[in-house]
Structures are given as structure tokens and as C-alpha cells.
């Protein structure tokens, strides 16, 4: 049964629209669609199959992914509906996919004040710390891979009515923590995405400043549905819970590397 929470339905609609708008091109599939962007061929998020709900045939999904992504050395499938994701798990596991679960978390209540300031910055401002962070996350990745993972943020500007990067600067002026903020005032939905703090800047309140500023911008834009996604198996979800976010749903991400 599809998710029936009205907030979750709005969030799913926003995420589907963002994926289509961001894409270089889309490919219609039965019960799903694929997004492709040749400019960022190393980025799985920019080249994947997206499943909205239960209309897809789980048993056919591995072949659909091969059809849409066949020229790439990896596969990625995102299933927004929790029940549909659970139904797809076994067929994709048999096809060699790994399975990750993400919680969808909704913000409610007042925006917490932060001890630091944060501001809207441009991609150039986070370029160096973001590049270092990717080298830390993926130490074996080549320069071209990291370059695409950094530069793909430019494509996100197409994804929503307003797209910002919010950053908190350290005393030396370099951006220490950053996140994307996607705003759609027409539907009242806002997403905070990819909140990262540089490894050598942790524990100094930068992430709190970024999150508080992003939420305040969302409130000021009239976005009452403010959400993010977090790995269900990792600690940040608990950090977000202490800052006014509550789990309202789950989505599933499947990936496979190599043939």
C-alpha cells in the first residue's frame, strides 16, 4: 500500500519533480523513470532509476535498470515508497544489488538559534573544502571522479524554484560546513540536503549554524513542509531528531558496482 501521510505525499512529489528537473534527460520506464546526465557520468545520483510507488513490477526492475543504465559500470535504483522498496528488495538482491534504507524526517516547531552565523554562499566558496571532503570519503577515487562529484552541484540549480548553498565560515574565512537548500514556495516544500562539515572543523557549531540558517530561510520563504533524508543506520538521524526533526517515512536505495 502506498504511503498515505499527506506530508509524505507532498515530499515525494517534490523529490520526483526535483529529479526530473535536475536531469540532463529522462527515460520513461514502466512504473518508474530513469534520469541521465552525461556531464556527470561518475555520479550515481545523476544517473539512476527512480521508482515513485507500487506501480513497478519488482521482478522486472533489474532488467529495467539494465535497459536504462546499460552503458554505465554501476546501477542505482531509488524507491521512494517504503512498501514498494521492501517488495523490490529480494529481486534486486538476487541481481547483486546492495540495499540501503533512508529515513524521511520532517521538521516541526521553532527554529533553534545557533551560536554561529551562516550565510548563502556560491559553489566556488565550497569548492576546495568539498573537494577535500570527497577525497576523504573516497580515497581511491580519481581526480575526474571527484571533480564531477563537486561540479554536479551546478545541475541541482535546475531542480527547484530556488536552490541555495548555505555555509558557515571558520575564523580563517574558509567555509567549514555547508548544505544545499531546495525551496518550492508554490507548494510550500523545502529540503535540506548534503549537510557536511569539514573533518578538521568538527565540534565547533558550524553544522548547527548551517541547519538553523537553512530552516530560517525555508520558513521565511513560506515553506511549512521542511524535510531531509538520513541514513537509517547512521548517527546523524539522531542529531537531527534533537533539532526538531521526526521520522515520517522511509525510502530505499539499491546500488551495484561492476557486472
C-alpha positions as CSV (number, residue, x, y, z in Angstrom):
1,X,0.0,0.0,0.0
2,X,1.4,3.4,-0.9
3,X,2.4,5.9,1.8
4,X,-0.7,7.9,2.8
5,X,0.7,10.6,5.1
6,X,-0.2,13.9,3.3
7,X,3.2,15.5,4.2
8,X,5.0,12.4,2.8
9,X,2.9,12.6,-0.4
10,X,4.0,16.3,-0.8
11,X,7.6,15.3,-0.2
12,X,7.5,12.5,-2.7
13,X,6.0,14.8,-5.3
14,X,8.8,17.4,-4.6
15,X,11.5,14.7,-4.9
16,X,10.2,13.3,-8.1
17,X,9.9,16.8,-9.6
18,X,13.4,17.7,-8.5
19,X,14.9,14.5,-10.0
20,X,13.2,15.3,-13.4
21,X,14.1,19.0,-13.5
22,X,17.7,18.3,-12.5
23,X,18.3,15.6,-15.1
24,X,20.0,16.1,-18.4
25,X,17.4,13.8,-19.8
26,X,14.8,11.4,-18.6
27,X,13.8,7.9,-19.8
28,X,10.2,6.7,-19.2
29,X,10.0,3.2,-17.8
30,X,7.0,1.1,-16.7
31,X,6.2,2.3,-13.2
32,X,9.4,4.3,-13.0
33,X,11.7,6.6,-14.9
34,X,15.5,7.0,-15.3
35,X,17.5,10.2,-15.0
36,X,20.7,10.6,-17.0
37,X,23.3,13.3,-17.2
38,X,26.4,12.6,-19.4
39,X,28.2,15.6,-17.9
40,X,28.3,13.7,-14.6
41,X,28.7,10.1,-15.7
42,X,30.6,9.2,-12.4
43,X,27.7,10.4,-10.3
44,X,25.1,7.7,-9.4
45,X,22.7,10.3,-8.1
46,X,22.6,11.9,-11.6
47,X,22.3,8.5,-13.4
48,X,19.7,6.2,-11.7
49,X,16.3,4.7,-11.9
50,X,13.6,6.4,-9.7
51,X,10.5,4.5,-8.6
52,X,7.7,6.5,-7.1
53,X,5.3,3.9,-5.8
54,X,4.0,0.4,-6.2
55,X,3.2,0.5,-10.0
56,X,6.5,-1.1,-10.9
57,X,6.9,-4.8,-11.2
58,X,9.7,-5.7,-8.7
59,X,10.8,-8.7,-10.7
60,X,11.3,-6.6,-13.8
61,X,13.2,-3.9,-12.1
62,X,16.7,-5.3,-12.6
63,X,16.2,-5.6,-16.3
64,X,14.7,-2.1,-16.5
65,X,17.7,-0.7,-14.8
66,X,20.0,-2.5,-17.2
67,X,18.0,-1.1,-20.1
68,X,18.2,2.5,-18.9
69,X,21.8,2.4,-17.4
70,X,23.4,-0.3,-19.5
71,X,26.4,1.7,-20.7
72,X,27.4,2.6,-17.1
73,X,29.6,0.5,-14.8
74,X,27.2,0.8,-11.9
75,X,23.5,0.7,-11.2
76,X,21.4,2.7,-8.8
77,X,17.7,2.5,-8.0
78,X,15.8,4.8,-5.6
79,X,12.4,3.7,-4.4
80,X,10.5,6.5,-2.6
81,X,7.6,4.4,-1.2
82,X,8.5,2.2,1.8
83,X,6.3,-0.8,0.9
84,X,7.4,-0.7,-2.7
85,X,11.0,-0.6,-1.6
86,X,10.5,-3.6,0.6
87,X,8.9,-5.5,-2.3
88,X,11.8,-4.7,-4.6
89,X,14.5,-5.8,-2.1
90,X,14.6,-9.5,-2.9
91,X,14.7,-9.3,-6.8
92,X,17.4,-6.6,-6.6
93,X,19.4,-8.6,-4.1
94,X,19.3,-11.6,-6.4
95,X,20.7,-9.3,-9.1
96,X,23.6,-8.3,-7.0
97,X,22.4,-5.0,-5.5
98,X,23.2,-3.7,-2.1
99,X,20.3,-2.3,-0.1
100,X,20.3,1.0,2.0
101,X,17.4,2.5,3.9
102,X,16.9,6.2,4.5
103,X,14.5,7.9,6.9
104,X,12.5,10.9,5.7
105,X,12.5,13.4,8.6
106,X,10.1,16.4,8.9
107,X,10.9,19.5,10.9
108,X,8.4,21.0,13.2
109,X,8.4,23.6,16.0
110,X,10.6,26.7,16.2
111,X,13.9,27.0,14.5
112,X,16.7,26.7,17.1
113,X,19.1,29.6,17.5
114,X,22.7,28.8,16.7
115,X,25.8,30.2,18.3
116,X,27.4,30.9,14.9
117,X,26.3,32.7,11.8
118,X,25.8,31.1,8.4
119,X,25.0,32.6,5.0
120,X,24.2,31.7,1.4
121,X,27.4,31.1,-0.5
122,X,28.3,30.1,-4.0
123,X,29.8,26.8,-5.4
124,X,33.2,28.4,-5.7
125,X,33.2,29.2,-1.9
126,X,32.9,25.5,-1.0
127,X,34.9,24.1,-3.9
128,X,38.2,23.5,-2.0
129,X,36.7,22.1,1.2
130,X,34.2,20.0,-0.7
131,X,37.0,18.5,-2.9
132,X,39.0,17.6,0.2
133,X,35.9,16.0,1.8
134,X,35.3,13.9,-1.3
135,X,38.9,12.7,-1.3
136,X,38.4,11.7,2.3
137,X,35.2,9.9,1.7
138,X,36.5,8.2,-1.5
139,X,40.3,7.9,-1.0
140,X,40.7,5.6,-4.1
141,X,38.7,7.8,-6.5
142,X,40.5,9.5,-9.3
143,X,40.6,13.3,-9.9
144,X,37.9,13.2,-12.6
145,X,35.5,11.3,-10.4
146,X,36.0,13.8,-7.6
147,X,35.7,16.8,-10.0
148,X,32.3,15.6,-11.2
149,X,31.1,14.9,-7.7
150,X,31.9,18.5,-6.8
151,X,30.7,20.1,-10.0
152,X,27.4,18.2,-10.1
153,X,26.0,20.7,-7.6
154,X,25.6,23.1,-10.5
155,X,23.0,20.8,-12.0
156,X,21.0,21.0,-8.8
157,X,20.2,24.6,-9.6
158,X,17.6,23.3,-12.2
159,X,15.9,21.1,-9.6
160,X,13.7,23.6,-7.7
161,X,12.4,27.1,-7.9
162,X,15.2,28.3,-5.6
163,X,18.4,26.4,-4.8
164,X,20.9,27.7,-2.3
165,X,24.2,26.6,-0.7
166,X,24.3,27.6,2.9
167,X,27.7,27.8,4.6
168,X,29.3,28.6,7.9
169,X,32.8,30.1,7.7
170,X,35.6,29.4,10.1
171,X,37.8,32.1,11.6
172,X,40.1,32.0,8.6
173,X,37.3,32.7,6.2
174,X,37.0,29.2,4.6
175,X,33.6,27.6,4.6
176,X,33.7,24.9,7.3
177,X,30.3,23.4,6.9
178,X,27.7,23.5,4.1
179,X,24.4,22.2,2.9
180,X,22.1,22.5,-0.1
181,X,18.7,24.1,0.4
182,X,15.9,23.5,-2.1
183,X,12.8,25.7,-2.0
184,X,9.5,25.5,-3.7
185,X,7.4,28.2,-2.2
186,X,4.4,27.4,-4.5
187,X,4.0,24.0,-2.9
188,X,5.4,25.1,0.5
189,X,8.1,22.4,0.5
190,X,11.8,22.8,1.4
191,X,14.6,20.2,1.5
192,X,17.9,20.4,3.3
193,X,20.4,18.1,1.6
194,X,24.0,17.0,1.9
195,X,24.9,18.7,5.2
196,X,28.7,18.2,5.6
197,X,31.3,19.6,8.0
198,X,35.0,19.5,7.0
199,X,36.8,16.9,9.1
200,X,39.2,19.4,10.6
201,X,36.3,21.7,11.6
202,X,34.1,19.3,13.6
203,X,32.7,20.1,17.0
204,X,32.6,23.9,16.7
205,X,29.0,24.5,16.0
206,X,29.2,25.0,12.2
207,X,26.7,22.4,11.3
208,X,24.2,23.8,13.8
209,X,24.6,27.2,12.2
210,X,24.1,25.9,8.7
211,X,21.0,23.9,9.6
212,X,19.4,26.8,11.6
213,X,20.0,29.2,8.8
214,X,18.6,26.9,6.2
215,X,15.5,26.3,8.2
216,X,15.0,30.0,8.8
217,X,15.3,30.7,5.1
218,X,12.7,28.0,4.4
219,X,10.3,29.5,7.0
220,X,10.8,33.0,5.5
221,X,10.0,31.5,2.0
222,X,6.7,30.2,3.4
223,X,7.7,26.5,3.3
224,X,5.8,24.7,6.0
225,X,6.9,21.3,4.9
226,X,10.6,21.2,5.7
227,X,12.4,17.9,5.4
228,X,15.6,16.0,4.9
229,X,16.7,12.4,4.5
230,X,19.2,10.5,6.6
231,X,20.8,7.1,6.6
232,X,18.6,4.8,8.8
233,X,21.7,3.0,10.1
234,X,23.9,6.1,10.9
235,X,24.1,8.6,13.8
236,X,23.1,11.8,12.0
237,X,19.4,10.9,12.2
238,X,19.6,11.1,16.0
239,X,21.4,14.5,15.7
240,X,18.6,15.8,13.5
241,X,16.0,14.4,15.9
242,X,17.5,16.6,18.7
243,X,16.9,19.6,16.4
244,X,13.2,19.2,15.8
245,X,13.1,16.5,13.0
246,X,10.8,13.5,13.3
247,X,10.8,10.4,11.1
248,X,7.6,10.2,9.0
249,X,8.6,7.6,6.4
250,X,11.4,5.6,4.8
251,X,12.8,5.2,1.3
252,X,15.1,2.6,-0.2
253,X,18.3,2.9,-2.3
254,X,19.8,0.0,-4.1
255,X,23.2,0.0,-5.9
256,X,25.5,-2.3,-7.7
257,X,29.1,-1.8,-8.9
258,X,30.5,-3.8,-11.7
259,X,29.0,-6.6,-13.7
